[in-house]
Amino acid sequence: MTDTIEAVFDTVAGVAGDVREVLASRRSYEAGENPSGEQQLAADVYADDRLEDQLLALDGVGSYASEERDSLSVDSGSYHVACDPLDGSSNLKSNNGMGTIVGIYDEQPPAPGDALVAAGYVLYGPITTMVTAVGETVTEFLVEDGEREVLNEDVTVPSEPVTYGFGGRAPDWPEEFAAFVESVEDDRLKLRYGGAMVADVNQVMTYGGIFGYPMLADNPEGKLRLQFEGHPMAYIVEAAGGASSDGSRSLLEKTPTEIHERSPVFVGNDALIAALESVLA
């Protein structure tokens, strides 16, 4: 299992090097949309195609699921990879943060959260970094020329929260959630929200705090996809000593019925997640 996990992370890092090099030339929109109805950038398609090709070439990978494609790509192998190939790609036009999210499951998607054996994300910021979680060990890497170099071992969510960021339009938030946000602001946490889950969660991993995309008045399931975004990020944050929730329970306790299923997503310091659940329950 360890060999397959490391091979997946090495492959994602290698593709990240390729993606970083071509971002400037792939900022135009394609004609098609992804299964969630979002218009695709050329960079989305490039990252997705590269990840599918490279990951399915690994002996241990039996399927590839992506936010950018309708159905699974199936091969032979015991482990299954679900990716958001270019999270926050709408930020490419404005040159803001983006990333890649990967979850490694021992069941074929749609898979439950407890089928995750590892997860990671790449952040395309001023430098390219990668955070991986295997079991209870979280590691941060520098990615240069597609290679990983350890920056920080045994990463944990700082115990004193500093930042918060929540998606969706405030007028569409449920009353109870809006009240929770007010309490967070009263605690003098700093607003950090950039429209890319990877970048926003990395703020929480670095400084402590809470990130979420809540349920909305016209969309009770929120926006984020559980299999590609919610599960992997929950796995990483929980492995780092934090917590996750859909408003009532850990995201890792949820089982999607289809691969593009959405869920409210909250991750961060455990005390903040507990306070959130007490308000929403």
VOZA-900861 format. One record per residue: x, y, z of N, C-alpha, C, O, CB in turn. Coordinates in steps of 0.1 Angstrom, whole numbers, plus 5000, padded with zeros to 4 digits. Glycine has a CB too. Layout:
% residues N
X;Y;Z;X;Y;Z;X;Y;Z;X;Y;Z;X;Y;Z
...
***
This chain:
% residues 281
5008;4988;5000;5000;5000;5000;5009;5013;5000;5006;5022;4993;4991;5000;5012
5019;5013;5008;5028;5025;5009;5034;5028;4996;5035;5040;4992;5039;5022;5020
5038;5018;4989;5044;5020;4976;5035;5027;4966;5038;5036;4959;5050;5007;4970
5022;5022;4966;5012;5028;4957;5009;5042;4961;5008;5051;4953;4999;5020;4957
5007;5045;4974;5005;5058;4979;5016;5068;4975;5013;5079;4969;5003;5059;4994
5028;5064;4977;5039;5073;4974;5040;5075;4959;5044;5085;4954;5053;5067;4979
5037;5064;4951;5037;5065;4936;5027;5075;4932;5029;5083;4922;5035;5052;4930
5015;5075;4938;5004;5085;4934;5009;5099;4937;5007;5108;4929;4991;5081;4942
5014;5101;4949;5019;5114;4953;5030;5119;4944;5030;5131;4940;5023;5115;4968
5039;5110;4941;5050;5114;4932;5045;5118;4918;5049;5127;4912;5061;5103;4930
5035;5110;4914;5029;5113;4900;5021;5127;4901;5023;5134;4891;5019;5102;4897
5014;5129;4911;5007;5142;4912;5017;5153;4913;5014;5164;4906;4998;5142;4925
5028;5152;4920;5038;5162;4920;5044;5164;4906;5046;5176;4902;5049;5159;4930
5046;5154;4899;5052;5155;4886;5042;5162;4876;5046;5171;4868;5055;5141;4880
5029;5159;4877;5019;5165;4869;5018;5180;4873;5017;5189;4864;5006;5158;4870
5019;5183;4886;5019;5197;4891;5030;5205;4884;5028;5217;4881;5020;5197;4906
5042;5199;4883;5052;5206;4876;5049;5210;4862;5051;5221;4857;5065;5198;4876
5042;5200;4855;5038;5203;4841;5027;5214;4841;5027;5223;4832;5033;5190;4834
5017;5212;4850;5006;5222;4850;5011;5236;4853;5007;5246;4846;4996;5218;4861
5020;5237;4862;5025;5251;4865;5032;5257;4853;5030;5269;4851;5036;5249;4877
5038;5249;4845;5045;5255;4833;5036;5260;4823;5039;5269;4815;5055;5245;4828
5024;5254;4822;5015;5257;4811;5003;5266;4814;4995;5270;4806;5009;5245;4805
5002;5270;4827;4991;5278;4831;4989;5291;4823;4978;5294;4819;4992;5282;4846
5000;5298;4820;4999;5311;4813;4993;5309;4799;4987;5318;4794;5013;5317;4813
4995;5298;4793;4991;5296;4780;4977;5288;4779;4972;5286;4768;5001;5288;4772
4971;5285;4790;4958;5278;4790;4948;5285;4799;4941;5279;4807;4960;5264;4795
4946;5298;4797;4937;5306;4804;4923;5308;4797;4914;5314;4803;4943;5320;4807
4922;5303;4785;4910;5305;4777;4900;5294;4781;4903;5283;4786;4913;5304;4762
4887;5297;4779;4876;5288;4782;4874;5278;4770;4875;5282;4759;4863;5296;4785
4871;5266;4774;4867;5256;4764;4852;5257;4761;4845;5264;4768;4871;5242;4769
4848;5250;4751;4834;5250;4747;4825;5242;4757;4813;5245;4759;4832;5244;4733
4831;5232;4763;4824;5223;4772;4823;5227;4786;4829;5237;4790;4829;5209;4771
4814;5220;4794;4813;5222;4808;4816;5209;4815;4815;5199;4809;4798;5227;4812
4820;5210;4828;4822;5198;4836;4808;5193;4841;4798;5200;4839;4831;5201;4848
4808;5181;4847;4795;5176;4852;4787;5184;4861;4775;5182;4863;4797;5162;4858
4794;5194;4868;4787;5203;4877;4781;5215;4870;4776;5224;4877;4796;5207;4888
4783;5216;4857;4778;5227;4849;4787;5239;4849;4782;5250;4845;4765;5231;4855
4799;5238;4853;4809;5249;4853;4817;5249;4840;4822;5238;4836;4818;5248;4865
4819;5260;4834;4826;5261;4822;4841;5258;4824;4847;5262;4834;4825;5275;4815
4847;5250;4816;4860;5245;4818;4871;5254;4811;4869;5259;4799;4862;5231;4813
4882;5257;4818;4893;5263;4812;4902;5253;4805;4901;5241;4808;4901;5271;4822
4910;5257;4795;4919;5248;4789;4928;5242;4799;4932;5230;4798;4928;5255;4778
4931;5249;4810;4940;5244;4821;4933;5233;4828;4940;5223;4832;4944;5255;4830
4920;5233;4831;4912;5223;4837;4914;5210;4829;4917;5199;4835;4897;5226;4838
4912;5211;4816;4912;5199;4807;4926;5193;4807;4928;5181;4807;4907;5203;4793
4936;5202;4806;4950;5197;4805;4953;5189;4818;4959;5178;4817;4959;5209;4803
4951;5195;4830;4954;5189;4842;4947;5176;4844;4953;5166;4848;4951;5198;4854
4934;5175;4840;4926;5163;4841;4932;5152;4832;4933;5141;4837;4912;5166;4838
4934;5155;4820;4940;5145;4810;4953;5140;4815;4956;5128;4814;4941;5151;4797
4962;5149;4820;4975;5144;4824;4974;5135;4837;4981;5125;4837;4984;5157;4828
4965;5139;4846;4964;5131;4858;4958;5117;4855;4963;5107;4860;4955;5138;4868
4948;5117;4847;4942;5104;4843;4952;5095;4836;4954;5083;4840;4930;5106;4833
4960;5100;4827;4969;5093;4819;4980;5087;4828;4984;5075;4828;4976;5101;4808
4986;5096;4837;4997;5092;4845;4993;5083;4857;5001;5074;4860;5004;5105;4850
4982;5086;4863;4978;5078;4875;4973;5064;4871;4976;5054;4878;4967;5085;4882
4966;5063;4860;4961;5049;4856;4973;5041;4850;4971;5029;4849;4950;5051;4845
4984;5047;4847;4996;5040;4843;5002;5033;4855;5011;5024;4853;5006;5049;4836
4999;5036;4867;5005;5030;4879;4998;5016;4882;4986;5015;4880;5003;5039;4891
5006;5006;4885;5001;4993;4887;4990;4992;4897;4980;4984;4896;5012;4983;4890
4991;5000;4908;4982;4998;4919;4969;5006;4918;4961;5005;4927;4989;5002;4932
4968;5014;4908;4956;5023;4907;4946;5016;4898;4948;5014;4886;4960;5037;4901
4934;5014;4903;4923;5007;4896;4913;5016;4890;4905;5011;4881;4917;4997;4905
4912;5028;4894;4902;5037;4888;4906;5052;4891;4913;5055;4900;4888;5034;4892
4901;5060;4882;4904;5075;4883;4890;5082;4882;4883;5080;4872;4914;5080;4873
4887;5090;4892;4875;5098;4892;4879;5113;4893;4888;5116;4900;4865;5094;4903
4872;5121;4885;4876;5135;4885;4863;5144;4885;4853;5141;4879;4884;5138;4873
4865;5156;4891;4854;5166;4890;4851;5170;4875;4841;5175;4872;4858;5178;4898
4861;5168;4866;4860;5173;4853;4854;5162;4843;4852;5165;4831;4873;5176;4848
4850;5150;4848;4845;5140;4839;4833;5133;4845;4832;5132;4857;4856;5130;4835
4824;5129;4837;4811;5123;4841;4813;5110;4849;4806;5108;4859;4802;5121;4829
4822;5101;4844;4822;5088;4850;4836;5084;4853;4846;5091;4849;4815;5078;4840
4837;5072;4859;4850;5067;4863;4858;5062;4850;4852;5058;4841;4849;5055;4872
4871;5064;4851;4880;5057;4842;4886;5045;4849;4892;5047;4860;4892;5067;4836
4884;5033;4844;4886;5021;4852;4898;5013;4846;4899;5012;4833;4874;5012;4852
4907;5008;4855;4918;4999;4851;4918;4988;4861;4909;4986;4869;4931;5007;4850
4929;4981;4862;4931;4971;4872;4940;4976;4883;4950;4982;4880;4936;4957;4867
4936;4973;4896;4944;4978;4907;4936;4979;4919;4923;4980;4918;4951;4992;4904
4942;4979;4931;4935;4979;4944;4931;4992;4949;4922;4993;4958;4943;4972;4954
4937;5003;4944;4934;5016;4949;4928;5026;4939;4930;5024;4927;4947;5023;4955
4920;5035;4944;4912;5043;4935;4914;5058;4938;4914;5062;4950;4897;5040;4937
4917;5066;4928;4920;5080;4930;4909;5089;4926;4904;5088;4914;4934;5083;4923
4905;5099;4934;4896;5109;4931;4903;5123;4931;4909;5126;4941;4883;5109;4940
4901;5131;4921;4908;5143;4920;4899;5155;4916;4890;5154;4909;4919;5142;4909
4903;5166;4922;4899;5179;4916;4912;5184;4909;4920;5190;4916;4893;5189;4927
4913;5183;4896;4925;5185;4890;4931;5200;4891;4943;5202;4893;4924;5182;4875
4922;5209;4890;4926;5223;4892;4915;5231;4900;4907;5238;4894;4928;5230;4878
4916;5229;4913;4907;5236;4922;4909;5251;4921;4920;5256;4922;4909;5231;4936
4897;5258;4920;4898;5273;4919;4903;5278;4906;4910;5289;4906;4907;5278;4930
4901;5271;4895;4907;5275;4882;4901;5288;4878;4908;5295;4869;4904;5264;4872
4890;5293;4883;4885;5306;4879;4894;5317;4884;4893;5328;4879;4871;5308;4885
4903;5314;4893;4913;5323;4898;4924;5326;4888;4932;5335;4890;4918;5319;4911
4925;5317;4878;4936;5318;4868;4936;5332;4861;4946;5338;4859;4935;5307;4858
4924;5337;4858;4923;5350;4851;4929;5361;4859;4935;5370;4854;4909;5352;4847
4926;5361;4872;4930;5371;4881;4944;5368;4888;4948;5376;4896;4920;5374;4892
4950;5357;4884;4963;5353;4889;4963;5351;4904;4972;5356;4911;4973;5364;4885
4953;5345;4910;4952;5342;4924;4954;5327;4926;4956;5319;4916;4938;5346;4930
4954;5322;4939;4958;5309;4942;4949;5298;4936;4937;5300;4934;4958;5307;4957
4955;5287;4933;4947;5275;4928;4954;5263;4933;4964;5264;4940;4947;5275;4912
4948;5251;4931;4955;5239;4936;4949;5226;4929;4941;5227;4920;4953;5238;4950
4955;5215;4934;4950;5202;4930;4947;5194;4942;4955;5194;4952;4961;5194;4921
4936;5187;4943;4932;5179;4954;4932;5164;4950;4926;5161;4939;4918;5184;4960
4937;5155;4958;4937;5141;4955;4933;5133;4967;4938;5135;4978;4951;5137;4950
4924;5123;4966;4921;5114;4976;4923;5100;4971;4920;5096;4959;4906;5115;4980
4929;5091;4979;4932;5077;4976;4924;5068;4984;4925;5068;4996;4948;5074;4978
4915;5061;4978;4905;5052;4984;4909;5037;4982;4915;5034;4972;4891;5055;4980
4904;5029;4991;4906;5014;4989;4892;5008;4984;4891;4996;4984;4911;5007;5001
4883;5017;4981;4870;5013;4974;4868;5022;4962;4872;5033;4962;4858;5014;4984
4862;5016;4952;4859;5024;4940;4848;5034;4942;4838;5031;4948;4855;5014;4928
4850;5046;4938;4840;5057;4940;4827;5053;4933;4827;5047;4922;4845;5070;4935
4815;5057;4938;4814;5066;4950;4817;5058;4963;4812;5047;4965;4800;5071;4951
4827;5063;4971;4832;5056;4982;4830;5064;4995;4830;5076;4995;4847;5053;4980
4829;5057;5006;4827;5064;5019;4840;5070;5024;4851;5067;5019;4822;5054;5030
4838;5080;5033;4850;5087;5038;4860;5078;5045;4872;5080;5045;4846;5098;5047
4855;5067;5052;4864;5058;5059;4871;5048;5049;4879;5040;5054;4856;5050;5069
4869;5050;5036;4876;5042;5027;4889;5049;5022;4897;5044;5015;4868;5039;5014
4891;5062;5027;4903;5069;5023;4915;5063;5031;4914;5060;5043;4902;5084;5027
4926;5061;5023;4938;5056;5030;4949;5067;5029;4959;5066;5037;4944;5044;5022
4947;5078;5021;4956;5089;5021;4950;5100;5013;4940;5098;5005;4970;5085;5014
4955;5112;5015;4950;5124;5007;4960;5134;5006;4970;5134;5014;4936;5129;5013
4959;5143;4997;4969;5154;4996;4964;5165;4987;4953;5164;4980;4982;5149;4990
4971;5176;4987;4968;5187;4978;4980;5195;4974;4990;5195;4982;4958;5197;4985
4980;5200;4963;4991;5209;4957;4985;5223;4957;4974;5226;4953;4995;5205;4943
4994;5233;4962;4990;5247;4961;4999;5254;4952;5011;5254;4954;4991;5253;4975
4993;5260;4941;5001;5268;4932;5000;5283;4937;4991;5290;4933;4995;5267;4917
5009;5286;4946;5010;5300;4951;5023;5306;4946;5027;5303;4935;5010;5300;4966
5028;5316;4953;5041;5321;4949;5052;5310;4947;5061;5312;4939;5046;5331;4959
5051;5300;4955;5058;5288;4953;5048;5276;4952;5037;5278;4956;5069;5285;4964
5053;5265;4947;5044;5253;4946;5047;5244;4958;5058;5239;4960;5045;5246;4933
5037;5241;4966;5038;5232;4978;5028;5221;4977;5018;5222;4969;5037;5240;4991
5031;5210;4984;5022;5199;4985;5021;5194;4999;5031;5193;5006;5027;5187;4975
5009;5192;5004;5006;5186;5017;5000;5173;5015;4990;5171;5008;4997;5196;5025
5005;5163;5022;5000;5149;5021;4997;5144;5035;5003;5148;5045;5010;5140;5014
4987;5135;5036;4983;5129;5049;4982;5114;5046;4975;5110;5037;4970;5135;5054
4989;5106;5054;4988;5092;5054;4987;5087;5068;4996;5090;5077;5001;5085;5047
4975;5081;5072;4973;5078;5086;4972;5091;5093;4964;5100;5090;4984;5069;5092
4980;5093;5104;4980;5105;5112;4992;5113;5110;4995;5122;5117;4979;5101;5127
4999;5111;5099;5011;5118;5096;5008;5128;5084;5004;5124;5073;5023;5109;5092
5010;5141;5087;5008;5151;5076;5022;5158;5074;5029;5162;5083;4998;5162;5081
5025;5159;5061;5038;5164;5057;5037;5174;5046;5028;5173;5037;5047;5152;5051
5044;5185;5047;5044;5196;5037;5057;5195;5029;5068;5193;5034;5043;5210;5043
5056;5196;5015;5067;5195;5006;5068;5208;4998;5058;5214;4995;5066;5183;4997
5080;5211;4993;5082;5220;4982;5082;5212;4970;5089;5201;4969;5095;5229;4984
5075;5217;4959;5075;5210;4946;5083;5219;4936;5078;5230;4933;5061;5207;4941
5094;5214;4931;5102;5220;4921;5105;5211;4910;5110;5200;4913;5115;5227;4927
5103;5215;4898;5106;5206;4886;5099;5192;4888;5105;5182;4884;5121;5204;4884
5087;5192;4894;5080;5180;4895;5085;5170;4906;5080;5159;4907;5080;5172;4883
5094;5175;4914;5100;5167;4925;5096;5172;4939;5094;5184;4940;5115;5166;4924
5095;5163;4949;5091;5168;4962;5103;5168;4971;5111;5159;4971;5080;5158;4968
5103;5179;4979;5114;5180;4990;5107;5184;5003;5099;5194;5003;5124;5191;4986
5109;5177;5013;5102;5179;5026;5106;5193;5031;5117;5197;5033;5107;5168;5036
5095;5200;5035;5096;5213;5042;5093;5212;5056;5100;5217;5065;5087;5223;5035
5082;5205;5060;5077;5204;5073;5072;5190;5076;5064;5185;5068;5067;5214;5077
5076;5183;5086;5071;5170;5090;5062;5171;5102;5063;5181;5110;5083;5160;5093
5053;5162;5103;5043;5162;5114;5036;5175;5116;5035;5181;5126;5050;5159;5127
5030;5180;5104;5022;5192;5104;5010;5191;5113;5003;5181;5112;5019;5196;5090
5007;5201;5121;4994;5201;5129;4988;5214;5127;4994;5225;5125;4997;5198;5144
4974;5214;5129;4967;5227;5128;4970;5235;5141;4969;5229;5152;4951;5224;5127
4975;5247;5140;4978;5255;5152;4966;5256;5162;4955;5257;5158;4982;5269;5148
4969;5255;5175;4959;5254;5185;4951;5267;5187;4939;5267;5191;4964;5250;5198
4958;5279;5184;4951;5292;5185;4946;5296;5171;4955;5300;5163;4961;5302;5192
4933;5297;5169;4928;5300;5155;4931;5315;5152;4929;5324;5161;4914;5297;5154
4934;5318;5139;4936;5331;5135;4927;5335;5123;4922;5347;5123;4951;5333;5131
4924;5326;5114;4917;5330;5102;4903;5323;5100;4901;5312;5107;4926;5327;5090
4895;5329;5092;4882;5322;5088;4879;5326;5074;4883;5337;5069;4871;5326;5098
4872;5318;5067;4867;5321;5054;4855;5312;5050;4856;5300;5052;4878;5319;5043
4844;5318;5045;4832;5311;5042;4827;5315;5028;4827;5327;5025;4821;5313;5053
4823;5305;5020;4818;5307;5007;4804;5310;5006;4796;5310;5016;4822;5296;4998
4799;5313;4994;4785;5316;4992;4782;5330;4995;4789;5337;5001;4776;5307;5001
4770;5335;4991;4765;5348;4993;4759;5349;5007;4751;5341;5010;4755;5353;4982
4763;5359;5015;4758;5360;5028;4743;5361;5029;4737;5355;5038;4764;5373;5035
4736;5367;5019;4721;5367;5020;4715;5353;5018;4703;5351;5022;4715;5376;5009
4723;5344;5013;4718;5331;5011;4721;5321;5022;4717;5310;5022;4723;5325;4998
4728;5326;5032;4732;5317;5043;4720;5315;5052;4711;5324;5054;4743;5324;5052
4718;5303;5058;4708;5301;5068;4710;5310;5080;4722;5314;5083;4707;5286;5073
4699;5314;5087;4700;5323;5098;4710;5318;5109;4718;5326;5114;4687;5325;5104
4709;5306;5112;4718;5300;5123;4733;5301;5119;4741;5304;5127;4714;5286;5126
4736;5299;5106;4750;5300;5102;4754;5314;5102;4766;5317;5106;4751;5293;5088
4746;5323;5097;4750;5337;5098;4753;5342;5112;4762;5350;5114;4738;5346;5092
4745;5337;5122;4748;5340;5136;4761;5335;5140;4769;5341;5148;4737;5335;5145
4765;5323;5135;4778;5317;5139;4789;5325;5133;4799;5328;5140;4779;5302;5133
4787;5330;5121;4798;5338;5115;4800;5351;5123;4811;5356;5125;4794;5342;5100
4789;5357;5128;4790;5369;5136;4798;5366;5149;4806;5374;5153;4776;5374;5140
4796;5354;5154;4803;5351;5167;4818;5349;5163;4827;5353;5172;4798;5338;5173
4821;5343;5152;4835;5342;5148;4842;5356;5146;4853;5358;5150;4836;5334;5135
4835;5365;5140;4840;5378;5138;4842;5385;5151;4851;5393;5153;4831;5387;5129
4833;5383;5161;4834;5389;5174;4846;5384;5181;4852;5391;5190;4821;5385;5183
4851;5372;5178;4863;5366;5184;4876;5371;5177;4887;5367;5180;4863;5351;5183
4874;5381;5168;4885;5388;5161;4893;5379;5152;4905;5382;5151;4893;5395;5172
4888;5369;5147;4895;5361;5137;4896;5370;5124;4887;5378;5121;4888;5348;5134
4906;5367;5116;4908;5375;5104;4902;5368;5092;4904;5356;5090;4923;5377;5101
4895;5376;5083;4888;5370;5071;4899;5367;5061;4907;5376;5057;4878;5380;5066
4899;5355;5056;4908;5351;5045;4900;5342;5036;4898;5330;5040;4921;5344;5051
4896;5347;5025;4888;5339;5015;4892;5343;5001;4890;5354;4997;4873;5340;5018
4897;5333;4994;4902;5336;4980;4895;5329;4969;4899;5331;4957;4916;5333;4980
4885;5320;4972;4878;5314;4961;4884;5301;4956;4880;5296;4946;4876;5323;4950
4895;5296;4962;4900;5283;4959;4902;5275;4972;4909;5280;4981;4914;5284;4952
4895;5264;4973;4895;5256;4985;4909;5253;4990;4912;5254;5002;4887;5244;4983
4918;5249;4981;4931;5246;4985;4938;5257;4992;4944;5256;5003;4940;5241;4973
4937;5269;4986;4944;5281;4992;4938;5285;5005;4945;5288;5015;4943;5293;4982
4924;5284;5006;4917;5288;5018;4920;5278;5030;4922;5282;5041;4903;5289;5016
4920;5265;5027;4923;5255;5037;4937;5256;5041;4941;5253;5053;4919;5241;5032
4946;5259;5032;4960;5260;5036;4963;5271;5046;4971;5271;5054;4969;5262;5023
4954;5282;5045;4955;5292;5055;4952;5287;5069;4958;5290;5079;4945;5304;5052
4942;5278;5069;4938;5272;5082;4949;5263;5087;4952;5262;5099;4925;5264;5081
4955;5255;5078;4966;5246;5082;4978;5254;5087;4985;5249;5095;4970;5237;5070
4980;5266;5082;4992;5274;5085;4989;5282;5098;4998;5283;5106;4995;5283;5074
4978;5288;5099;4975;5297;5110;4965;5293;5120;4963;5299;5131;4971;5311;5104
4957;5282;5117;4946;5278;5125;4934;5287;5122;4935;5298;5117;4949;5280;5140
4922;5281;5124;4909;5288;5121;4899;5278;5115;4899;5267;5119;4912;5299;5111
4891;5284;5106;4880;5276;5101;4877;5280;5087;4877;5292;5084;4867;5277;5109
4874;5271;5078;4870;5273;5064;4857;5265;5062;4855;5255;5067;4881;5269;5054
4848;5271;5054;4836;5264;5051;4829;5269;5038;4830;5281;5035;4827;5264;5062
4822;5260;5032;4812;5264;5022;4799;5258;5026;4797;5246;5026;4816;5258;5007
4790;5266;5031;4778;5262;5038;4767;5257;5029;4767;5259;5017;4773;5272;5048
4757;5252;5036;4744;5250;5029;4738;5264;5026;4740;5273;5034;4734;5241;5038
4730;5265;5015;4725;5278;5011;4710;5277;5010;4704;5266;5009;4731;5283;4998
4703;5288;5010;4688;5288;5009;4683;5281;4997;4673;5273;4998;4683;5302;5009
4689;5283;4986;4685;5276;4973;4693;5264;4970;4691;5258;4959;4685;5286;4962
4703;5260;4978;4711;5249;4976;4715;5243;4989;4726;5246;4994;4724;5253;4967
4707;5235;4995;4710;5230;5009;4722;5221;5010;4727;5219;5021;4698;5222;5014
4726;5216;4998;4738;5207;4998;4751;5215;4996;4762;5210;4995;4737;5196;4988
4750;5229;4994;4762;5237;4992;4767;5235;4978;4760;5232;4969;4773;5233;5002
4780;5237;4976;4786;5237;4963;4797;5227;4961;4799;5221;4950;4792;5251;4961
4804;5223;4972;4816;5215;4971;4813;5200;4969;4803;5195;4975;4826;5217;4983
4821;5193;4961;4819;5179;4959;4825;5171;4970;4837;5173;4973;4824;5175;4945
4818;5162;4976;4822;5154;4987;4834;5145;4983;4844;5144;4990;4811;5145;4993
4833;5138;4972;4843;5128;4968;4857;5134;4965;4867;5128;4968;4838;5119;4957
4856;5145;4958;4869;5151;4953;4874;5162;4962;4886;5165;4962;4866;5157;4939
4866;5168;4970;4870;5180;4978;4868;5178;4993;4877;5179;5001;4863;5192;4973
4855;5175;4997;4852;5173;5011;4859;5162;5018;4866;5165;5028;4837;5171;5012
4859;5150;5013;4865;5139;5019;4880;5141;5020;4886;5140;5031;4863;5126;5011
4887;5144;5009;4902;5145;5010;4907;5156;5020;4916;5154;5028;4908;5148;4997
4900;5168;5019;4904;5179;5028;4901;5175;5043;4908;5179;5052;4897;5192;5024
4890;5169;5045;4886;5164;5058;4897;5155;5064;4901;5156;5076;4872;5158;5059
4901;5146;5056;4911;5136;5060;4924;5143;5064;4930;5139;5074;4914;5126;5048
4928;5152;5056;4941;5160;5059;4939;5168;5072;4948;5167;5080;4944;5169;5047
4929;5175;5073;4927;5184;5085;4926;5175;5097;4931;5179;5108;4915;5193;5083
4918;5165;5097;4916;5156;5109;4929;5149;5112;4933;5148;5124;4905;5146;5106
4937;5145;5102;4950;5139;5105;4960;5149;5112;4969;5145;5119;4956;5134;5092
4957;5162;5109;4966;5172;5115;4960;5177;5128;4965;5187;5133;4967;5184;5105
4951;5170;5134;4946;5174;5147;4934;5183;5147;4929;5187;5158;4956;5180;5155
4928;5186;5135;4916;5194;5134;4904;5186;5133;4904;5174;5137;4917;5204;5122
4893;5192;5128;4881;5185;5127;4874;5189;5114;4877;5199;5107;4871;5188;5139
4864;5181;5110;4856;5184;5098;4841;5182;5101;4838;5175;5111;4860;5175;5086
4832;5187;5093;4818;5186;5095;4810;5190;5083;4815;5197;5075;4813;5194;5107
4798;5184;5082;4788;5189;5072;4778;5197;5079;4768;5201;5073;4781;5177;5065
4781;5201;5092;4771;5208;5100;4766;5200;5112;4761;5205;5121;4760;5213;5092
4767;5187;5110;4762;5178;5121;4772;5166;5124;4771;5161;5135;4749;5173;5117
4780;5162;5115;4789;5151;5117;4801;5152;5108;4802;5160;5099;4782;5137;5114
4812;5144;5112;4824;5144;5104;4821;5141;5089;4813;5132;5086;4834;5135;5110
4828;5148;5080;4826;5144;5066;4831;5130;5063;4826;5124;5053;4834;5154;5057
4840;5125;5071;4845;5112;5069;4835;5101;5072;4837;5089;5069;4858;5109;5076
4824;5105;5079;4813;5095;5082;4803;5094;5070;4793;5087;5071;4806;5099;5095
4805;5102;5060;4795;5103;5049;4798;5094;5038;4810;5092;5034;4793;5117;5045
4788;5088;5031;4790;5080;5019;4782;5086;5008;4769;5085;5009;4786;5065;5022
4788;5090;4998;4780;5096;4986;4774;5084;4978;4779;5073;4978;4789;5104;4977
4762;5087;4972;4756;5077;4964;4760;5079;4949;4757;5070;4941;4740;5079;4965
4766;5090;4946;4772;5092;4932;4784;5101;4933;4785;5108;4943;4761;5098;4922
4793;5100;4923;4806;5106;4925;4806;5121;4925;4815;5127;4931;4815;5101;4914
4796;5127;4920;4795;5142;4920;4786;5148;4930;4782;5159;4930;4791;5147;4906
4783;5140;4940;4774;5144;4951;4781;5156;4959;4793;5156;4961;4771;5133;4961
4772;5166;4962;4777;5178;4970;4774;5176;4985;4766;5168;4989;4770;5190;4964
4781;5184;4992;4778;5185;5007;4783;5198;5012;4793;5204;5008;4786;5173;5014
4776;5203;5023;4782;5214;5030;4796;5209;5036;4797;5197;5040;4773;5219;5042
4806;5218;5036;4819;5214;5040;4825;5224;5050;4825;5236;5047;4829;5212;5028
4829;5219;5062;4836;5228;5071;4848;5220;5077;4847;5209;5080;4826;5232;5083
4859;5227;5077;4871;5221;5083;4878;5232;5091;4878;5244;5088;4881;5215;5072
4885;5227;5102;4893;5237;5110;4896;5232;5124;4895;5220;5127;4885;5250;5111
4899;5241;5133;4901;5238;5147;4889;5230;5153;4878;5234;5150;4905;5250;5155
4892;5220;5161;4881;5212;5166;4871;5220;5175;4859;5218;5174;4886;5201;5174
4876;5230;5182;4867;5238;5190;4857;5246;5182;4845;5248;5185;4875;5247;5200
4862;5252;5171;4854;5260;5162;4843;5251;5155;4832;5255;5153;4862;5267;5152
4847;5239;5151;4838;5229;5144;4827;5225;5154;4816;5224;5151;4845;5217;5139
4831;5223;5167;4822;5219;5177;4812;5230;5179;4800;5228;5181;4829;5215;5190
4817;5243;5180;4808;5254;5182;4798;5255;5170;4786;5259;5172;4816;5267;5183
4803;5253;5158;4795;5254;5146;4783;5243;5147;4772;5247;5144;4803;5251;5133
4787;5231;5150;4777;5220;5151;4766;5223;5162;4755;5220;5160;4784;5207;5154
4771;5229;5173;4761;5232;5183;4751;5243;5179;4740;5243;5184;4769;5238;5196
4755;5251;5170;4746;5262;5164;4736;5256;5154;4725;5259;5153;4753;5273;5159
4742;5247;5145;4734;5242;5134;4726;5230;5137;4716;5227;5130;4743;5238;5123
4729;5223;5148;4722;5211;5151;4707;5213;5156;4700;5204;5159;4729;5203;5163
***
